[in-house]
Amino acid sequence: MNQAAFPAVSRTIRRALAGLTWAAALFAAPTTALAQSTKAAAEASAPCDAPPPPPKDWHLGAHAEFDLGTFFAFKQAAAFAGGAVWGPFRAGMSYATFLSNNSFGGTPDGFTMRANYIVGFNVSYFIGKSSDDGLYVQPQLHIKQQGVTNDATGDHQDLNSVAAGLELGYVWKVYKGLYLAPRIGALYYIDKPQPGNQPVRIGDRDYDNDRHKNFDTYLIPTVSIGYSW
């Protein structure tokens, strides 16, 4: 090949290579775009972990219950409680009245003692829960009036008292909001039914009840049936 023809051949080779490069680029562009689109679609369709659900808000509701223990253990008895529920907290009131007996009330022979009324104020917390079920602790305040009668003479006197204490119980929901609640508790008399813990003269006899001088306990378990909604 002479020197005059070499530049022409070189130009032809360069032009051919440029054309091949341009054609390859045109062919690769849609292939790359397709590959990227396929990858994006695969990533979009790939399963991913769902975010955890937000914590459930505490429920605002109410409850009402009837004390079976008081009803069956005492004569002429009734005991109710109820109030508001917010998450694991309850706040409410209770009411009870009953004719006591020697076994539970410590009433001395020759006297009859009736709980004319026991009005309670209470706040409950269900330990480690987000609703009102399971184990709970309950501070409470009771305003109480006991009516004591001398059986021999018929003389009568009402003894007023105020007590504060704690209750420990368990709410077992047996069907939806229907529950059973066994519990025990103790109350300390802030204002004692017998002033100064001294005997009280009623008619011709002194009334002196050791059971109600300092603590009023219901360590013998009682149980309520109730409904929470």
DOSE-56015 format. One record per residue (C-alpha): residue number from 0; residue in three letters; x, y, z. Coordinates in pm, whole numbers, always signed. Layout:
! residues N
@seq NUM, type ALA, u X, v Y, w Z
...
***
This chain:
! residues 229
@seq 0, type MET, u +0, v +0, w +0
@seq 1, type ASN, u +139, v +336, w -96
@seq 2, type GLN, u +157, v +626, w +134
@seq 3, type ALA, u -111, v +823, w -52
@seq 4, type ALA, u -373, v +550, w +10
@seq 5, type PHE, u -299, v +501, w +384
@seq 6, type PRO, u -475, v +816, w +508
@seq 7, type ALA, u -792, v +720, w +323
@seq 8, type VAL, u -792, v +370, w +471
@seq 9, type SER, u -732, v +508, w +820
@seq 10, type ARG, u -1025, v +747, w +786
@seq 11, type THR, u -1248, v +463, w +669
@seq 12, type ILE, u -1153, v +247, w +969
@seq 13, type ARG, u -1217, v +532, w +1214
@seq 14, type ARG, u -1555, v +600, w +1059
@seq 15, type ALA, u -1648, v +232, w +1080
@seq 16, type LEU, u -1551, v +212, w +1445
@seq 17, type ALA, u -1747, v +528, w +1523
@seq 18, type GLY, u -2053, v +383, w +1354
@seq 19, type LEU, u -2028, v +58, w +1549
@seq 20, type THR, u -1992, v +249, w +1874
@seq 21, type TRP, u -2296, v +462, w +1794
@seq 22, type ALA, u -2505, v +156, w +1703
@seq 23, type ALA, u -2402, v -26, w +2020
@seq 24, type ALA, u -2504, v +273, w +2227
@seq 25, type LEU, u -2846, v +286, w +2062
@seq 26, type PHE, u -2898, v -85, w +2126
@seq 27, type ALA, u -2779, v -74, w +2489
@seq 28, type ALA, u -2993, v +223, w +2594
@seq 29, type PRO, u -3335, v +50, w +2585
@seq 30, type THR, u -3183, v -268, w +2729
@seq 31, type THR, u -3044, v -74, w +3029
@seq 32, type ALA, u -3372, v +111, w +3076
@seq 33, type LEU, u -3564, v -217, w +3065
@seq 34, type ALA, u -3327, v -373, w +3318
@seq 35, type GLN, u -3365, v -76, w +3553
@seq 36, type SER, u -3743, v -83, w +3515
@seq 37, type THR, u -3752, v -457, w +3586
@seq 38, type LYS, u -3533, v -411, w +3895
@seq 39, type ALA, u -3754, v -129, w +4025
@seq 40, type ALA, u -4067, v -339, w +3972
@seq 41, type ALA, u -3910, v -633, w +4153
@seq 42, type GLU, u -3810, v -415, w +4445
@seq 43, type ALA, u -4160, v -268, w +4461
@seq 44, type SER, u -4323, v -611, w +4460
@seq 45, type ALA, u -4081, v -763, w +4713
@seq 46, type PRO, u -4243, v -831, w +5054
@seq 47, type CYS, u -4144, v -601, w +5337
@seq 48, type ASP, u -4204, v -605, w +5711
@seq 49, type ALA, u -4522, v -419, w +5808
@seq 50, type PRO, u -4473, v -143, w +6064
@seq 51, type PRO, u -4591, v -235, w +6414
@seq 52, type PRO, u -4944, v -123, w +6493
@seq 53, type PRO, u -4974, v +185, w +6710
@seq 54, type PRO, u -5039, v +119, w +7080
@seq 55, type LYS, u -5407, v +80, w +7161
@seq 56, type ASP, u -5556, v +380, w +7333
@seq 57, type TRP, u -5684, v +327, w +7686
@seq 58, type HIS, u -6055, v +260, w +7688
@seq 59, type LEU, u -6286, v +501, w +7870
@seq 60, type GLY, u -6584, v +318, w +8017
@seq 61, type ALA, u -6760, v +218, w +8337
@seq 62, type HIS, u -6823, v -79, w +8565
@seq 63, type ALA, u -7085, v -197, w +8814
@seq 64, type GLU, u -7075, v -491, w +9056
@seq 65, type PHE, u -7263, v -672, w +9333
@seq 66, type ASP, u -7084, v -819, w +9637
@seq 67, type LEU, u -7183, v -1186, w +9665
@seq 68, type GLY, u -6975, v -1242, w +9981
@seq 69, type THR, u -7159, v -978, w +10182
@seq 70, type PHE, u -7495, v -1096, w +10050
@seq 71, type PHE, u -7444, v -1459, w +10153
@seq 72, type ALA, u -7247, v -1405, w +10475
@seq 73, type PHE, u -7482, v -1157, w +10642
@seq 74, type LYS, u -7855, v -1112, w +10691
@seq 75, type GLN, u -8045, v -821, w +10537
@seq 76, type ALA, u -7738, v -745, w +10326
@seq 77, type ALA, u -7674, v -551, w +10011
@seq 78, type ALA, u -7346, v -423, w +9869
@seq 79, type PHE, u -7288, v -245, w +9541
@seq 80, type ALA, u -7000, v -66, w +9370
@seq 81, type GLY, u -6943, v +114, w +9045
@seq 82, type GLY, u -6760, v +392, w +8871
@seq 83, type ALA, u -6551, v +500, w +8575
@seq 84, type VAL, u -6284, v +298, w +8393
@seq 85, type TRP, u -5992, v +445, w +8202
@seq 86, type GLY, u -5740, v +192, w +8077
@seq 87, type PRO, u -5597, v +11, w +8383
@seq 88, type PHE, u -5754, v +259, w +8628
@seq 89, type ARG, u -6088, v +264, w +8803
@seq 90, type ALA, u -6238, v +534, w +9024
@seq 91, type GLY, u -6572, v +497, w +9194
@seq 92, type MET, u -6791, v +451, w +9499
@seq 93, type SER, u -6937, v +161, w +9695
@seq 94, type TYR, u -7230, v +115, w +9931
@seq 95, type ALA, u -7306, v -162, w +10177
@seq 96, type THR, u -7552, v -236, w +10454
@seq 97, type PHE, u -7598, v -556, w +10657
@seq 98, type LEU, u -7693, v -708, w +10992
@seq 99, type SER, u -7369, v -824, w +11151
@seq 100, type ASN, u -7304, v -1137, w +11353
@seq 101, type ASN, u -7062, v -1257, w +11617
@seq 102, type SER, u -6844, v -1451, w +11372
@seq 103, type PHE, u -6761, v -1161, w +11144
@seq 104, type GLY, u -6850, v -845, w +11332
@seq 105, type GLY, u -6717, v -927, w +11678
@seq 106, type THR, u -7045, v -814, w +11835
@seq 107, type PRO, u -7048, v -891, w +12212
@seq 108, type ASP, u -7320, v -1115, w +12352
@seq 109, type GLY, u -7633, v -924, w +12443
@seq 110, type PHE, u -7600, v -675, w +12159
@seq 111, type THR, u -7713, v -656, w +11798
@seq 112, type MET, u -7502, v -456, w +11558
@seq 113, type ARG, u -7605, v -342, w +11213
@seq 114, type ALA, u -7396, v -159, w +10957
@seq 115, type ASN, u -7650, v +110, w +10876
@seq 116, type TYR, u -7434, v +219, w +10586
@seq 117, type ILE, u -7079, v +199, w +10459
@seq 118, type VAL, u -7004, v +449, w +10184
@seq 119, type GLY, u -6669, v +394, w +10014
@seq 120, type PHE, u -6453, v +598, w +9779
@seq 121, type ASN, u -6186, v +408, w +9589
@seq 122, type VAL, u -5926, v +417, w +9310
@seq 123, type SER, u -5793, v +96, w +9153
@seq 124, type TYR, u -5485, v +20, w +8944
@seq 125, type PHE, u -5452, v -303, w +8745
@seq 126, type ILE, u -5086, v -396, w +8767
@seq 127, type GLY, u -4906, v -413, w +8432
@seq 128, type LYS, u -5229, v -398, w +8230
@seq 129, type SER, u -5386, v -164, w +7975
@seq 130, type SER, u -5744, v -248, w +8077
@seq 131, type ASP, u -5939, v -333, w +8393
@seq 132, type ASP, u -5865, v -704, w +8419
@seq 133, type GLY, u -5622, v -913, w +8621
@seq 134, type LEU, u -5454, v -829, w +8951
@seq 135, type TYR, u -5531, v -489, w +9103
@seq 136, type VAL, u -5455, v -282, w +9414
@seq 137, type GLN, u -5709, v -37, w +9548
@seq 138, type PRO, u -5668, v +242, w +9807
@seq 139, type GLN, u -6001, v +327, w +9967
@seq 140, type LEU, u -6178, v +546, w +10221
@seq 141, type HIS, u -6490, v +432, w +10408
@seq 142, type ILE, u -6745, v +641, w +10595
@seq 143, type LYS, u -6936, v +407, w +10822
@seq 144, type GLN, u -7223, v +410, w +11070
@seq 145, type GLN, u -7291, v +116, w +11299
@seq 146, type GLY, u -7619, v +93, w +11484
@seq 147, type VAL, u -7584, v -97, w +11815
@seq 148, type THR, u -7885, v -220, w +12014
@seq 149, type ASN, u -7892, v -353, w +12370
@seq 150, type ASP, u -8103, v -667, w +12329
@seq 151, type ALA, u -8226, v -667, w +12689
@seq 152, type THR, u -8342, v -306, w +12714
@seq 153, type GLY, u -8388, v -204, w +12351
@seq 154, type ASP, u -8159, v +96, w +12394
@seq 155, type HIS, u -7986, v +194, w +12074
@seq 156, type GLN, u -7690, v +407, w +11970
@seq 157, type ASP, u -7533, v +488, w +11635
@seq 158, type LEU, u -7153, v +482, w +11622
@seq 159, type ASN, u -6986, v +673, w +11339
@seq 160, type SER, u -6638, v +607, w +11202
@seq 161, type VAL, u -6400, v +677, w +10915
@seq 162, type ALA, u -6148, v +421, w +10790
@seq 163, type ALA, u -5881, v +411, w +10520
@seq 164, type GLY, u -5701, v +112, w +10375
@seq 165, type LEU, u -5606, v -111, w +10084
@seq 166, type GLU, u -5773, v -387, w +9891
@seq 167, type LEU, u -5604, v -651, w +9675
@seq 168, type GLY, u -5812, v -837, w +9422
@seq 169, type TYR, u -5834, v -1003, w +9082
@seq 170, type VAL, u -6084, v -932, w +8805
@seq 171, type TRP, u -6149, v -1240, w +8594
@seq 172, type LYS, u -6355, v -1162, w +8285
@seq 173, type VAL, u -6547, v -1481, w +8216
@seq 174, type TYR, u -6744, v -1356, w +7914
@seq 175, type LYS, u -6680, v -1024, w +7742
@seq 176, type GLY, u -6737, v -761, w +8014
@seq 177, type LEU, u -6890, v -1002, w +8268
@seq 178, type TYR, u -6644, v -1073, w +8550
@seq 179, type LEU, u -6585, v -1228, w +8891
@seq 180, type ALA, u -6363, v -1045, w +9139
@seq 181, type PRO, u -6231, v -1222, w +9453
@seq 182, type ARG, u -6057, v -985, w +9695
@seq 183, type ILE, u -5923, v -927, w +10044
@seq 184, type GLY, u -5851, v -607, w +10230
@seq 185, type ALA, u -5793, v -418, w +10551
@seq 186, type LEU, u -5902, v -78, w +10679
@seq 187, type TYR, u -5759, v +128, w +10964
@seq 188, type TYR, u -5998, v +340, w +11168
@seq 189, type ILE, u -5891, v +703, w +11143
@seq 190, type ASP, u -6198, v +806, w +11342
@seq 191, type LYS, u -6286, v +510, w +11565
@seq 192, type PRO, u -6644, v +393, w +11630
@seq 193, type GLN, u -6567, v +380, w +12004
@seq 194, type PRO, u -6405, v +716, w +12087
@seq 195, type GLY, u -6066, v +656, w +12246
@seq 196, type ASN, u -6131, v +282, w +12207
@seq 197, type GLN, u -6327, v +300, w +12530
@seq 198, type PRO, u -6648, v +105, w +12600
@seq 199, type VAL, u -6972, v +281, w +12509
@seq 200, type ARG, u -7259, v +273, w +12757
@seq 201, type ILE, u -7583, v +159, w +12592
@seq 202, type GLY, u -7869, v +114, w +12836
@seq 203, type ASP, u -7752, v -86, w +13135
@seq 204, type ARG, u -7445, v -239, w +12968
@seq 205, type ASP, u -7113, v -138, w +12815
@seq 206, type TYR, u -7064, v -213, w +12449
@seq 207, type ASP, u -6699, v -298, w +12377
@seq 208, type ASN, u -6614, v -448, w +12037
@seq 209, type ASP, u -6248, v -549, w +12004
@seq 210, type ARG, u -6304, v -625, w +11636
@seq 211, type HIS, u -6352, v -257, w +11551
@seq 212, type LYS, u -6101, v -82, w +11773
@seq 213, type ASN, u -5818, v -36, w +11522
@seq 214, type PHE, u -5848, v -244, w +11207
@seq 215, type ASP, u -6150, v -363, w +11014
@seq 216, type THR, u -6033, v -654, w +10800
@seq 217, type TYR, u -6198, v -877, w +10547
@seq 218, type LEU, u -5913, v -1120, w +10506
@seq 219, type ILE, u -6167, v -1397, w +10466
@seq 220, type PRO, u -6204, v -1360, w +10088
@seq 221, type THR, u -6519, v -1214, w +9942
@seq 222, type VAL, u -6614, v -1210, w +9576
@seq 223, type SER, u -6815, v -977, w +9353
@seq 224, type ILE, u -6990, v -1031, w +9022
@seq 225, type GLY, u -6989, v -738, w +8785
@seq 226, type TYR, u -6986, v -602, w +8436
@seq 227, type SER, u -6737, v -364, w +8272
@seq 228, type TRP, u -6803, v -184, w +7946
***
